Amino acid sequence: MGQSVHVEQLRRVFKVPVRQPGLKESVKALFKREHKEVVAVDGVSFDLNPGEVVGFLGPNGAGKTTTLKMLSGLLYPDSGTVEVLGHVPYKREREFLKRMALVMGNRTSLTWDLPPLDSYLLLRTIYEIPHADFERRRDAYVELLELEELVTKPVRNLSLGERMKVELAAALLHRPDVIFLDEPTIGLDLTMQRRLRRFVLDYNKENGATVLLTSHYMADVVALAERVIVIHHGRILYDGDLSGLSTRFAGEKTITITAADMPEDLAGYGALVDRTADRATIRVANTDASAVAAKLLSTFDVSDVTIEDPPIEDVIERVFASGDDEA
């Protein structure tokens, strides 16, 4: 079985109008408009395997949403190759559209003035979903996402988080094989964020769907994805295991020890991060973590010791900083 998604040297450039402030410049722009080129995606390449859940990370303006729009066929690439389920997305072939879904946290695909249930019925007709399958999936999604009180209200009356839930249910009614999720937990409280993550994982396991997820909530990525792709300034900075990010970009670990006879000065062991009477946290290089921990255990009467990678948010921040340095 081949890849669900194949992307090679994908590139997209936008032409943006440029105008200086002031009346004179406004009049001038009416007759001669100047533009500048903004490279949104610059030579991006990656593959996604069937059933894989991958986090797609990057700061605002990094090129994440532009890439998702090209993968779903909403935008044409300027150059490069993109295939999803063996189809060229921008051709918008019927068979391709029936096997993929794009869910964007800040956009709605449902009819604004109608309740979601009416839009679900329309989707059943569009995707030619058998009636029994449609009712079974609809009822299951309504229960799992707690939509009972939402699906009968007009979409315009729903909050951002509520719209996000009914949008996700709508996107999965036709049981797509590839799902592109752009900020799926935006506007949700912590409890519902966890429920939605579990919902996506269960769907992935039951249907073997490929999921590409963008999110500014690192908890989403940690809970759902073992592999991450980091993009910055339109280029990929990292593609690999989530755990490998810390090894490549952090270069440090934290050691926390609890000991009754701990000295005041721990400068010889590492950089002090936090300290109480009998507990201390120090930061050391990855390569020195084991040796420092062994030295602490042999020197002091240690009752507890932990060695941890830095918080994933800190690691991602360093990845972005390295991208800025390259730029």
Order of alpha helices (4+ residues) and beta strands (2+ residues): beta-alpha-beta-beta-alpha-beta-alpha-beta-alpha-alpha-alpha-beta-alpha-beta-alpha-beta-beta-alpha-beta-beta-beta-alpha-beta-alpha
